[in-house]
Amino acid sequence: TASLLKWKPPYIVVDPVMVSKSGHHLLQPAAKNVLINELLPISTVVTPNLPEAEVILGRKISSVEDMESAAIDIFQLGPKSVLVKGGHLSGDAVDVFYNGKSITRLSSVRIEKNNTHGTGCTLSSAIASYLAGGEELGSAIKKAKLYVTQAIEHGLEIGKGVGPLNHFYKFY
């Protein structure tokens, strides 16, 4: 965080990679505290998935309504906005965006593919890329969600288990 405070980038997109898809915790307790107490307050947008939001808040999230409440509560920790990713719920892929004023549900049809490795990292990176390209935050999030949806749809059938997205689907 010291470098971010020193250089003051115009946008800070935080993907709190705290919990793996299999439920394993990836951060030590001290790192979790730094993330919550130092990094979230300086972020433009924080993009937790449901298990990460549950760890941040210390409670279960099992519905879109719970996601809305979680977005508001995470916002209280200091970020300028919150995007809670709902990929772990069943049904349509619904993410919840809260900017301190209003809640927006971003919904897309769930694509039943096994190639979803890296969706969260790709979404936050795409948001950052669109912001760097001059998009306004809401537009950057919508374009990033569409990009990830299409990358899942065109996922690469390689290896065993959960495969990767196809980040270059537009070129093939």
Steps between C-alpha positions, in 0.01 A plus 500: 500500500792736558579516128135556412481786749826644367410487128123559537380319186165629373340156537565213737312180419531246781419135441536355850630156406437353843321168447552244224214338306548193718456707816865519611606824668784662306589785737651485844304687769744794504469541123122486527511785752725709274264438208194606699652786699747650252423395143120514492485861624713627209335292225285632219315170483540173688375181330452216751333174403255353752753301708727807518211728600407246767854507642513880491167531682506181710157382388330273246374641168250278325274722286506808280337692785787389728743620231336844501532523877861381479584761236367775726686366804829461309455855370496612866861373524613783273514413130338742255292212359442126530422229246396175669534217250222243517648222291477259794119521509280289274287645221596802294842652562407805708756747632406787732658846464471765771648849463381648828180634345325217321513127446512358149449134417703388201352179366601271217393150404720240669710316245535136595864445411784345692750765387463758774847505656603861554164671457537728803853609417399555139200711601701730728778531240246583229341765724844654559574489127175671405556767767852560367346537153276783619175319581288616792482241781146374433573458130835333573329244723228421243754462218726286720209272595411456132866424419518232770167348392626468143838367616317229697280418203809450283707331775795284406457123520848415625635301792289325763252645744398864487651656190592860424297775341585591143634852541565528126160380376455813285801408291398143411 
